[in-house]
Amino acid sequence: MRIGAATTRARTSGCFFICLFLLLVGIVSLTAAAEKTEQNAAAQSKESFNLILPFKDLTVGQGQEVSMDVEVVNRRRDPVEVSLSIDGVPQGWDVNFNSRYPSYPIRSIMVQGSDQTTNKSTTVEFKAKVPETAKPGNYQIKVTAKDAAANTQYVETVTYRVTSKKVETGGLQLTSQYPVLTTASGQTLKFTVDFKNQTNKPLTTSLVAKPPQGWTVRFKPQFGDQQISSIQLKENATETLSVEIDSPANAEAKEYPVSVQARAGAFEANANLKVTLKGTQDLKMGSATGTLNTSLTAGTKTPVDFLVGNAGTAPIRNLGFITKKPNDKWQVDVRPDKIAQLDPGQVQQIKMEVLAPDRTIAGDYLLNLTANSPEVNKSVEFRVTVSTPTIWNWVGFGIVGLVVIGLAVVFFRLGRR
């Protein structure tokens, strides 16, 4: 029995030391991993951004233009401002950093801060136009990028090998002379897009558009009404097409991008169009009861509640009210008589008080109410049924009774004769 107990204690002690050893190994590993992570973070924090210039050596012909997308990647959580400069530009060359869309020359960009999972970046276009008079040879242009705090700086050299022969670039090209158009919501815009085949063989090109959800895009010949989904481009030829874009009537007033894509085998080209919607004002007006008639008693001021609403997508401003009365003796007051702004989807109740003169003859009358603003106006007609006061009813009955009595007296006297 003593031997068994000793064996059990030995095994227990062995398991304890093994577990303790594994625990220490795990702690050491976690500590090393944490230190490595901190070192990596410290190493990354030394650079505020990265400049990715994909091509450093290009061949281009006289008079040709060459461009590439340059990416600036933010390595930190805070936004970083990066300035861009170009040195060594040969005389007569046109070299610039441009925004991608719309295309403007730029010299500085702001890249938003990155998060724990992804690094944010901004892509710009680096474009060089070689003059026709450029002599064949190698030309070097220096590109410098640095952040505003001067913590990080990149200096890259791009070599252009200029030849007297045009370089066959191939592929497709899409361009639009007017890529941004403005209209009201619910309208149709017509863009003109040039499709260029830059190869030495015909290309059957399919056409695809990527509009916002609920929008409609149609491709048509420039001078035709037939809707198409593909086009045959001759070698080194350009075709101009119309791109019709329908916007929904309830679309919010803002800018909307619409991407147009052409594809032929391995060749692909894109054009980015932009629709700017101004929004529409759609004024609705009617009584609170849903009918356009009311009844009142002559000489008594009667309230009529009606509603005005904006069913459009843009605000209605400076809305005023004008009434057209049966005659000048009627009195119509509208409260409030002016609305500074009626936002899309907003409905406001208005009180109209109508007073017909005391001696108005009983019957139906038309009252016109117009809501007017710089953007829109709308009119409605109310039918007003006027009744006379009770005292005037008795007066009327008395007059009729006197007339009847008078006639009876006349007939009685004439009968005796």
Protein Blocks (a to p, Z undefined) as FASTA:
>chain_A
ZZmmmmmmmmmmmmmmmmmmmmmmmmmmmmmmmmmmmmmmmmmmmpmbdcddfbfbdcdd
ehiacddddddddfbfbdcddddddehiaehiacddddfbdcdddfbdcdddddfkbccd
ddddddddddfklccdddddddddddfkomaccdddddddddfbdcdebhaddddfblcc
cddehiacddddddddfbfbdcdddddddddehiacddddfbbcbdcfbdcddehiacdd
dddddddfklccddddddddddehjbccddddddddebjaddddddfkopacdcddehia
cddddddddfbfbdcehiacddddfblkbccddddfbdfbacehiacdddddddddfklc
cdddddddddddfkbccdddddddddddfklmmmmmmmmmmmmmmmmmmmmmmmmZZ
